[in-house]
Amino acid sequence: MKIRPYKPPISPTAKPFRAVRRLQRNPTYMPIKIGPVINTAVIVGISATATMSGFIFGFLMYIAGL
């Protein structure tokens, strides 16, 4: 068992350097990037529009007997 040297108490207002560094390196929050979210929403909207147009066009051709 090692004998640890005496260390003076740290002031309660000071944050340990390692804790501050860890918070900077590994933030607990995820920064939201708006660009990819909007791109995905636009692609989904275009796909849904094209799909519905195809359904309607196919149904009209079915009604017309083609």
Summary of the structure (lengths in Angstrom):
residues: 66
radius of gyration: 30.5
end to end distance: 89.7
largest distance: 93.3
contacts: 87
relative contact order: 0.05
helix: 61%
strand: 0%
